[in-house]
Amino acid sequence: MASPFLRLLPLAVCAALLPQSPVWAASTTPQEQDHVNREAAEHLAHQRAALVNEAMIAEEDMLVAIMSLAHQDKDTAYKALQDASGKLDVVLARDPHLKQVPMNVHIATQDINADPKSVRESLNEARKALAADDVQKAKALLHPLASEIRITTQYLPLDSYPAAIRKASQEIQAGHTQSAAQLLSDALHLVVTKETIIPLPPMKAETDVEEAQALLDSDPKKNAAQASAHLKQADEQLKLGKLLGYGDYRDIRKEMDSVQKKLDAGQGSSGLLGHLKQLLHEAHDKL
């Protein structure tokens, strides 16, 4: 039976790691092309999942080898390593990009309940604390200043296993079982950690703009004031995002100001927010 952490990864994780490019087909509508791309991504994700599963089984073979060496069973250990080596050769040959396998993903959200004014006050207090060499006070003031999703992923460096297996196999043949077990253990404990930060303020701003768009689509004149209120909320979020260090958002705020002026002048329309939405999408794609 597989160890708890040696389970098949979700297809979504596998697909996310797969280098993908658009799949173009002649004479297709955008909707049909979206369907084709989804089908292609799902097919590739299944292929990646199968290879990841093979890699995980190879890792289990390495664990079997370690346990066998602990009982001085060199023959079983050597065979397990040969099995692992064969599986890894197949996996890396079929997908050279599969050099790191995600084994654990942790997602944490931290969202500050504050407006730009209070954040500025906290930043000023932190600056004063640093000027007075009071680092601990500054840390306490700065720690809550975050509005983000933090994704921490731990990867097994699959590409480092073949060399460790070859060396351990040589050590077994030389009768150095303890050295072989240590080599395998060290390889299995080489975990690479990567962290991705997704800022929440621009995401919230995008939601406000979508709601403003829905209002203008429904009745531009009647809903102009409500749409304007949503845009003001979006602007506050972008101010907050800038203060928290996530980006400048200058072009987006400039376009938002232009849209606000048109709404105030009674020039609201269903297509008014098109460019603003595009800028927000582009900012999201850069994450």
C-alpha positions as CSV (number, residue, x, y, z in Angstrom):
1,M,0.0,0.0,0.0
2,A,1.3,3.5,-0.9
3,S,2.5,5.8,1.8
4,P,0.0,8.6,2.6
5,F,2.1,11.3,0.8
6,L,2.7,9.1,-2.2
7,R,-0.7,9.4,-3.7
8,L,-1.7,10.4,-7.2
9,L,-1.8,14.2,-7.6
10,P,-5.0,16.0,-8.6
11,L,-5.3,16.5,-12.3
12,A,-5.5,20.3,-11.8
13,V,-2.1,20.3,-10.2
14,C,-0.6,18.2,-13.0
15,A,-2.2,20.4,-15.7
16,A,-0.9,23.6,-14.1
17,L,2.6,22.3,-14.3
18,L,2.3,21.3,-17.9
19,P,3.8,23.7,-20.5
20,Q,0.9,24.4,-22.7
21,S,0.3,26.4,-25.9
22,P,-2.9,27.2,-27.7
23,V,-4.3,24.4,-29.9
24,W,-5.5,26.0,-33.1
25,A,-8.0,24.5,-35.5
26,A,-9.2,25.8,-38.8
27,S,-12.7,27.1,-39.2
28,T,-13.8,26.9,-35.6
29,T,-15.8,29.4,-33.6
30,P,-14.3,30.8,-30.3
31,Q,-16.7,28.5,-28.3
32,E,-15.6,25.5,-30.3
33,Q,-11.9,26.4,-29.9
34,D,-12.4,26.8,-26.1
35,H,-13.8,23.3,-26.1
36,V,-10.9,21.9,-28.1
37,N,-8.4,23.6,-25.8
38,R,-10.1,22.2,-22.7
39,E,-10.2,18.7,-24.2
40,A,-6.5,18.9,-25.1
41,A,-5.6,20.2,-21.6
42,E,-7.5,17.4,-20.0
43,H,-5.9,14.8,-22.2
44,L,-2.4,16.1,-21.4
45,A,-3.3,16.3,-17.7
46,H,-4.2,12.6,-17.8
47,Q,-1.0,11.8,-19.5
48,R,1.0,13.8,-16.9
49,A,-1.0,12.1,-14.0
50,A,0.0,8.7,-15.3
51,L,3.6,9.7,-15.4
52,V,3.5,11.2,-12.0
53,N,2.0,8.0,-10.7
54,E,4.9,6.1,-12.1
55,A,7.3,8.5,-10.5
56,M,5.6,8.0,-7.2
57,I,5.9,4.2,-7.5
58,A,9.6,4.6,-8.3
59,E,9.9,6.6,-5.1
60,E,8.2,3.8,-3.2
61,D,10.8,1.4,-4.6
62,M,13.5,3.6,-3.2
63,L,11.8,3.4,0.2
64,V,11.6,-0.4,-0.1
65,A,15.3,-0.4,-0.8
66,I,16.1,1.6,2.3
67,M,14.0,-0.7,4.5
68,S,15.6,-3.8,2.9
69,L,19.1,-2.4,3.6
70,A,18.1,-1.9,7.2
71,H,17.5,-5.7,7.4
72,Q,20.7,-6.4,5.4
73,D,18.7,-7.7,2.5
74,K,20.9,-6.5,-0.3
75,D,19.3,-8.5,-3.1
76,T,15.8,-7.1,-2.5
77,A,17.3,-3.6,-2.1
78,Y,19.2,-3.9,-5.4
79,K,16.2,-5.2,-7.3
80,A,14.0,-2.4,-5.9
81,L,16.5,0.2,-7.1
82,Q,16.7,-1.4,-10.6
83,D,12.9,-1.2,-10.7
84,A,12.9,2.4,-9.6
85,S,15.6,3.3,-12.1
86,G,13.7,1.7,-15.0
87,K,10.5,3.6,-14.1
88,L,12.3,6.9,-13.8
89,D,14.1,6.4,-17.1
90,V,10.7,5.9,-18.8
91,V,9.1,8.9,-17.0
92,L,11.9,11.3,-17.8
93,A,12.2,10.0,-21.4
94,R,8.5,10.5,-22.1
95,D,8.3,13.9,-20.3
96,P,11.7,15.7,-19.8
97,H,9.8,18.6,-18.2
98,L,8.7,16.4,-15.3
99,K,11.8,17.3,-13.2
100,Q,10.0,18.3,-10.1
101,V,6.8,16.6,-8.7
102,P,4.5,18.5,-6.4
103,M,3.9,16.5,-3.2
104,N,2.1,19.1,-1.1
105,V,0.3,22.3,-1.7
106,H,-0.7,24.7,1.1
107,I,-3.0,27.7,0.4
108,A,-3.4,30.4,3.0
109,T,-5.3,33.7,2.8
110,Q,-4.5,36.8,4.7
111,D,-6.8,39.8,4.2
112,I,-6.4,43.1,6.0
113,N,-9.6,44.8,7.2
114,A,-8.4,48.4,6.6
115,D,-8.7,51.4,4.3
116,P,-5.8,53.2,2.6
117,K,-5.8,55.9,5.2
118,S,-5.2,53.5,8.1
119,V,-2.6,51.6,6.2
120,R,-0.7,54.8,5.6
121,E,-0.8,55.5,9.3
122,S,0.5,52.0,10.1
123,L,3.3,52.5,7.5
124,N,4.3,55.8,9.1
125,E,4.4,54.3,12.5
126,A,6.5,51.5,11.2
127,R,8.9,54.0,9.7
128,K,9.2,55.8,13.0
129,A,9.9,52.5,14.8
130,L,12.6,51.6,12.3
131,A,14.1,55.1,12.7
132,A,14.3,54.5,16.4
133,D,15.8,51.0,15.8
134,D,12.7,49.4,17.3
135,V,12.6,46.5,14.8
136,Q,10.2,44.3,16.8
137,K,7.6,47.1,16.9
138,A,8.0,47.7,13.2
139,K,7.6,44.0,12.5
140,A,4.4,43.9,14.5
141,L,3.0,46.9,12.6
142,L,3.9,45.5,9.2
143,H,2.9,41.9,9.7
144,P,-0.9,42.5,9.3
145,L,-0.3,44.6,6.2
146,A,-1.2,42.0,3.6
147,S,-4.1,41.2,1.4
148,E,-3.2,38.1,-0.5
149,I,-3.5,34.4,-1.3
150,R,-0.2,32.6,-0.5
151,I,0.3,29.2,-2.3
152,T,3.2,27.2,-0.9
153,T,4.1,24.1,-3.0
154,Q,6.7,21.5,-2.0
155,Y,8.3,19.6,-4.9
156,L,10.3,16.4,-5.0
157,P,13.3,16.9,-7.3
158,L,12.7,13.9,-9.5
159,D,15.7,14.7,-11.7
160,S,18.1,14.1,-8.8
161,Y,17.0,10.5,-8.2
162,P,18.7,8.6,-11.1
163,A,22.2,9.7,-10.0
164,A,21.4,8.8,-6.3
165,I,20.0,5.4,-7.4
166,R,23.1,4.6,-9.5
167,K,25.5,5.6,-6.7
168,A,23.5,3.6,-4.1
169,S,23.4,0.6,-6.4
170,Q,27.2,0.7,-6.6
171,E,27.5,1.0,-2.9
172,I,25.3,-2.1,-2.4
173,Q,27.4,-4.1,-4.8
174,A,30.5,-2.9,-2.8
175,G,28.9,-4.1,0.4
176,H,28.4,-0.6,1.8
177,T,24.8,-0.9,2.8
178,Q,24.8,1.9,5.3
179,S,26.2,4.3,2.8
180,A,23.7,3.2,0.2
181,A,20.8,3.7,2.6
182,Q,22.1,7.2,3.5
183,L,22.4,8.2,-0.2
184,L,18.8,7.2,-0.8
185,S,17.5,8.9,2.3
186,D,19.3,12.1,1.5
187,A,17.8,12.0,-2.0
188,L,14.2,11.5,-0.7
189,H,14.6,14.4,1.7
190,L,15.6,16.9,-1.0
191,V,12.3,18.9,-1.0
192,V,12.1,22.2,-3.0
193,T,9.7,24.8,-1.7
194,K,8.2,27.5,-3.9
195,E,5.8,30.2,-2.9
196,T,3.4,32.1,-5.1
197,I,1.7,35.3,-4.0
198,I,-1.7,36.4,-5.5
199,P,-2.7,39.9,-4.5
200,L,-6.4,40.3,-3.5
201,P,-6.9,44.0,-4.1
202,P,-6.8,43.9,-7.9
203,M,-9.1,40.8,-7.8
204,K,-11.6,42.7,-5.7
205,A,-11.3,45.7,-8.0
206,E,-12.0,43.4,-10.9
207,T,-15.2,42.1,-9.2
208,D,-16.4,45.6,-8.5
209,V,-15.8,46.5,-12.2
210,E,-17.8,43.4,-13.3
211,E,-20.7,44.5,-11.0
212,A,-20.5,48.0,-12.5
213,Q,-20.6,46.5,-16.0
214,A,-23.7,44.4,-15.1
215,L,-25.4,47.6,-13.9
216,L,-24.6,49.5,-17.0
217,D,-25.7,46.6,-19.2
218,S,-29.0,46.6,-17.5
219,D,-29.8,50.4,-17.6
220,P,-26.9,52.8,-18.1
221,K,-28.8,55.9,-17.1
222,K,-30.7,54.5,-14.2
223,N,-27.8,52.6,-12.7
224,A,-25.0,55.2,-13.4
225,A,-24.8,56.2,-9.7
226,Q,-24.5,52.6,-8.5
227,A,-22.0,51.8,-11.1
228,S,-19.9,54.8,-10.1
229,A,-20.0,53.6,-6.5
230,H,-18.6,50.2,-7.5
231,L,-15.8,51.9,-9.4
232,K,-14.9,54.0,-6.4
233,Q,-14.7,50.8,-4.4
234,A,-12.5,49.4,-7.0
235,D,-10.3,52.5,-7.0
236,E,-9.9,52.2,-3.2
237,Q,-8.8,48.6,-3.6
238,L,-6.1,49.6,-6.1
239,K,-4.9,52.3,-3.7
240,L,-4.7,49.7,-1.0
241,G,-2.9,47.3,-3.3
242,K,-0.3,50.0,-4.1
243,L,0.3,50.8,-0.5
244,L,0.8,47.1,0.3
245,G,3.4,46.9,-2.4
246,Y,1.6,44.7,-4.9
247,G,1.8,47.1,-7.9
248,D,1.4,50.6,-9.1
249,Y,-1.8,50.2,-11.1
250,R,-1.3,53.7,-12.6
251,D,-2.7,52.9,-16.0
252,I,-5.8,51.2,-14.5
253,R,-6.5,54.0,-12.2
254,K,-6.1,56.5,-15.0
255,E,-8.6,54.7,-17.1
256,M,-11.0,54.3,-14.1
257,D,-10.8,58.1,-13.6
258,S,-11.7,58.7,-17.2
259,V,-14.7,56.3,-16.9
260,Q,-15.9,58.1,-13.7
261,K,-15.9,61.4,-15.5
262,K,-18.0,60.0,-18.3
263,L,-20.4,58.5,-15.9
264,D,-20.7,61.9,-14.0
265,A,-21.3,63.5,-17.4
266,G,-24.2,61.1,-18.1
267,Q,-22.3,59.3,-20.8
268,G,-22.7,55.8,-19.3
269,S,-23.0,52.9,-21.8
270,S,-22.7,49.1,-21.8
271,G,-19.3,49.3,-23.5
272,L,-17.8,52.0,-21.3
273,L,-15.8,49.6,-19.1
274,G,-14.3,47.5,-21.9
275,H,-10.8,48.9,-21.8
276,L,-10.8,49.0,-18.0
277,K,-11.7,45.3,-17.8
278,Q,-9.0,44.5,-20.3
279,L,-6.3,46.4,-18.2
280,L,-7.4,44.5,-15.1
281,H,-7.3,41.1,-17.0
282,E,-3.8,41.9,-18.2
283,A,-2.7,42.8,-14.6
284,H,-4.1,39.4,-13.5
285,D,-2.3,37.5,-16.2
286,K,1.0,39.0,-15.1
287,L,0.8,37.3,-11.7
